[in-house]
Amino acid sequence: GAVCLALGWACWKMYLGRTEMEAYHRRFSMQVLGCSLYMSRPQEALPVLEANLALCRRSWSWDDNFTRGVQGNLASCLDHLGRHEESLVIRREIYAGFVATLGVSHPDSILGGCNLAGTLMDQPGLRGEAITLLRDLLPVARKSLGADPGRHIGP
């Protein structure tokens, strides 16, 4: 709520004037601000999250998995704003990237697939694709994640 938003603005103001060489701190301050705005004012969060993604692509171009996390925040904001088609493009890119680099059984790939399925469910006519994806992911997730109560899938 309000405290998170105040912290987000404080982080942003502290690192706003820093150079690109200090991109690590700028990136995280933008992340805190974008995520705190997303909770209460997603329309205002969108340009912050887009700028954060651009900064990540410039400063962490070598770390696709790191950038995918930032893309996920942007996709969530787009979903929240009802811009499901745009979110779907990003979610597909994230999932495909995780599977290509980490394999289908990696927890990040499984989460990316579940997030993609959630976005597919919001699209009329794509629910069948979501169900197929989840049916494919469920046995992989059960095998990969095991019976850990914090990660349990299914009954």
C-alpha positions in Angstrom: 0.0 0.0 0.0 1.0 3.5 0.9 4.3 2.5 2.7 5.4 0.4 -0.3 4.7 3.3 -2.6 6.6 5.8 -0.4 9.6 3.4 -0.3 9.4 3.1 -4.1 9.5 6.8 -4.6 12.3 7.2 -2.1 14.4 4.6 -3.9 13.7 6.2 -7.2 14.6 9.7 -6.0 17.8 8.5 -4.4 19.2 6.8 -7.5 17.6 9.0 -10.2 20.7 11.1 -10.8 23.1 8.2 -10.8 25.1 7.3 -13.9 24.4 4.3 -16.1 27.5 2.8 -14.5 25.5 2.5 -11.4 22.7 0.8 -13.3 22.3 -2.0 -10.7 21.0 0.4 -8.1 18.9 2.3 -10.6 17.4 -0.9 -11.9 16.3 -2.0 -8.5 15.0 1.4 -7.5 12.9 1.4 -10.7 11.7 -2.1 -9.9 10.6 -1.2 -6.4 8.8 1.9 -7.7 7.2 0.1 -10.7 6.0 -2.8 -8.5 4.7 -0.5 -5.8 2.8 1.6 -8.4 1.5 -1.6 -10.0 -0.4 -2.4 -6.8 -2.4 0.8 -6.7 -1.9 2.6 -10.0 -1.0 0.2 -12.8 -1.3 2.8 -15.6 1.4 4.9 -13.9 3.5 1.8 -13.3 3.6 0.8 -17.0 6.1 3.5 -18.2 8.3 2.8 -15.2 8.4 -0.9 -15.9 9.0 -0.3 -19.6 12.0 2.0 -18.7 13.3 -0.6 -16.3 13.2 -3.3 -19.0 15.0 -1.0 -21.4 17.7 -0.4 -18.7 18.0 -4.1 -18.1 18.4 -4.8 -21.8 21.2 -2.2 -22.0 23.0 -3.1 -18.8 22.4 -6.8 -18.6 22.2 -7.9 -22.2 24.3 -10.9 -21.4 21.8 -12.2 -18.8 18.6 -13.2 -20.5 17.2 -15.0 -17.5 17.5 -11.8 -15.4 15.8 -9.8 -18.0 13.0 -12.3 -18.3 12.1 -11.5 -14.7 11.7 -7.9 -15.5 9.6 -8.8 -18.6 7.4 -10.8 -16.3 6.6 -7.8 -14.2 5.7 -5.8 -17.3 3.5 -8.6 -18.6 1.7 -8.7 -15.2 1.1 -5.0 -15.4 -0.3 -5.3 -18.9 -2.6 -8.2 -17.8 -3.8 -6.0 -14.9 -4.6 -3.2 -17.4 -6.6 -5.6 -19.6 -3.9 -5.6 -22.4 -3.8 -9.3 -22.6 -2.7 -9.5 -26.2 0.5 -7.6 -25.4 1.0 -9.6 -22.3 0.6 -12.8 -24.2 3.4 -11.9 -26.6 5.8 -11.3 -23.7 4.7 -14.4 -21.8 5.3 -16.6 -24.8 8.8 -15.0 -25.2 9.6 -15.6 -21.6 8.4 -19.2 -21.5 10.2 -20.1 -24.8 13.4 -18.4 -23.5 13.4 -20.3 -20.2 12.7 -23.6 -21.9 15.5 -23.0 -24.4 18.1 -22.0 -21.8 17.1 -23.9 -18.7 15.0 -26.8 -20.0 11.3 -27.5 -19.4 11.8 -29.0 -16.0 13.5 -26.0 -14.4 11.3 -24.2 -11.8 11.6 -20.9 -13.7 10.4 -22.6 -16.9 7.5 -24.2 -15.0 6.5 -20.9 -13.5 6.8 -19.2 -16.9 4.5 -21.9 -18.4 2.0 -21.4 -15.6 2.1 -17.6 -16.1 1.6 -18.1 -19.9 -1.3 -20.4 -19.2 -2.9 -17.8 -16.9 -2.7 -15.2 -19.7 -4.0 -17.7 -22.3 -7.0 -18.3 -20.0 -7.9 -14.6 -20.2 -8.1 -14.8 -24.0 -11.4 -16.0 -25.5 -10.6 -18.9 -27.8 -7.2 -19.7 -26.2 -8.4 -21.6 -23.2 -7.8 -24.9 -24.9 -4.2 -24.0 -25.5 -3.9 -23.1 -21.8 -5.4 -26.4 -20.7 -3.0 -28.3 -23.1 0.0 -26.4 -21.8 -1.0 -27.1 -18.1 -1.6 -30.8 -18.9 1.9 -31.0 -20.4 3.4 -29.1 -17.5 1.8 -30.9 -14.6 3.7 -34.2 -14.8 7.0 -32.3 -15.4 6.3 -30.1 -12.4 5.4 -33.0 -10.2 8.6 -34.8 -11.1 10.8 -31.8 -11.0 9.4 -30.0 -7.9 8.6 -33.1 -5.9 6.4 -33.2 -2.8 7.7 -30.0 -1.2 4.6 -28.4 0.5 5.8 -25.0 -0.7 5.8 -26.1 -4.3 3.1 -28.8 -4.4 1.0 -29.0 -7.5 -2.2 -30.9 -7.6 -3.9 -33.1 -5.0 
